[in-house]
C-alpha cells in the first residue's frame, strides 16, 4: 500500500504526500548526464539558453535576477540549490560578484566545481555539498545577496531556512526565491502524487511564505505571480523530451522517461489551470 501522510502545522498547511512506487529520478540523471548532447539539446529547446537548468525559470527571468538583487563586482552572493552550477557561473562572470553555490546533490556539485575550474573561475566561485535544512556553514552577515530558484519547496523546516538566510545576510542585503507550489485551487491525491514524484515537496497556502519571511525578520516583501513561466517551461520541456524520446530512454530507461513525462504534464496542467501557482518573492534585511 502507498504511504500517504498529511501534516497540518501551525496556522499554515504543509502537505507531504509520498507514494514510493511512483517515485522517479530527475536530478541524478540531469546532473550525471550534464555534458550529454541530448540533454544539452533538451535544455536549449526548453529554455533557449543552456544554464544547466532544472527549474521553471525562463531566460528572461534569469536575466532579471542579478538586477533585482542589485549585484555588483563587490557583492558576495549565496545561491541555494545551484545544481550543475552553470547559472551561478554566468552570474559571476557578468556581474563580477563572488559567489558560493550550495546543493545537496553530489553529482551537481562535482559538475559545478569542474566547470568553475575549467573556466578559470575558481577564485570567484565555489560550490559545496550542503543540506540547507541544517544550519548554514557561514558566519553571520557573510552575504549581500541570497537567491534560490524553485528549490526551497524541497527543503523541510522553511522558517528555520529563512532564519538561517537572514542570519548570514548583511544589513541592507536582498534575498529572492521562487516557489512553484503555492496552492491556488483543488488538487486531487493523484495529482499531488504525480507532482511530488521526483522528490520531497512542501505545498503552501497563499500568504504562508510572507508570514514566515516576516517571522524570520525580513521586510520589504514583494510577491510576483510567475505561474505562466512554469506552464510555458513545463510544456516546452515535455515537448523537447518527447522529441528526443529514443535517445533519452537509452540513457535513463523507459520507466524514468515515462515518469518524467507524467510529471511535466502534471505541472503544465496544474499551473495552466492555476490550481498551483508559482510566485517570485523578494525581501530585505534592514
Residue, then its C-alpha position, 0 to 999 in steps of 0.5 A: x500500500x502507498x504511504x500517504x501522510x498529511x501534516x497540518x502545522x501551525x496556522x499554515x498547511x504543509x502537505x507531504x504526500x509520498x507514494x514510493x512506487x511512483x517515485x522517479x529520478x530527475x536530478x541524478x540523471x540531469x546532473x550525471x548526464x550534464x555534458x550529454x548532447x541530448x540533454x544539452x539539446x533538451x535544455x536549449x529547446x526548453x529554455x533557449x539558453x543552456x544554464x544547466x537548468x532544472x527549474x521553471x525559470x525562463x531566460x528572461x527571468x534569469x536575466x532579471x535576477x542579478x538586477x533585482x538583487x542589485x549585484x555588483x563586482x563587490x557583492x558576495x552572493x549565496x545561491x541555494x540549490x545551484x545544481x550543475x552550477x552553470x547559472x551561478x557561473x554566468x552570474x559571476x562572470x557578468x556581474x563580477x560578484x563572488x559567489x558560493x553555490x550550495x546543493x545537496x546533490x553530489x553529482x551537481x556539485x562535482x559538475x559545478x566545481x569542474x566547470x568553475x575550474x575549467x573556466x578559470x573561475x575558481x577564485x570567484x566561485x565555489x560550490x559545496x555539498x550542503x543540506x540547507x535544512x541544517x544550519x548554514x556553514x557561514x558566519x553571520x552577515x557573510x552575504x549581500x545577496x541570497x537567491x534560490x530558484x524553485x528549490x526551497x519547496x524541497x527543503x523541510x523546516x522553511x522558517x528555520x531556512x529563512x532564519x538561517x538566510x537572514x542570519x548570514x545576510x548583511x544589513x541592507x542585503x536582498x534575498x529572492x526565491x521562487x516557489x512553484x507550489x503555492x496552492x491556488x485551487x483543488x488538487x486531487x491525491x493523484x495529482x499531488x502524487x504525480x507532482x511530488x514524484x521526483x522528490x520531497x515537496x512542501x505545498x503552501x497556502x497563499x500568504x504562508x511564505x510572507x508570514x514566515x519571511x516576516x517571522x524570520x525578520x525580513x521586510x520589504x516583501x514583494x510577491x510576483x505571480x510567475x505561474x505562466x513561466x512554469x506552464x510555458x517551461x513545463x510544456x516546452x520541456x515535455x515537448x523537447x523530451x518527447x522529441x528526443x524520446x529514443x535517445x533519452x530512454x537509452x540513457x535513463x530507461x523507459x520507466x524514468x522517461x515515462x515518469x518524467x513525462x507524467x510529471x511535466x504534464x502534471x505541472x503544465x496542467x496544474x499551473x495552466x489551470x492555476x490550481x498551483x501557482x508559482x510566485x517570485x518573492x523578494x525581501x530585505x534585511x534592514 
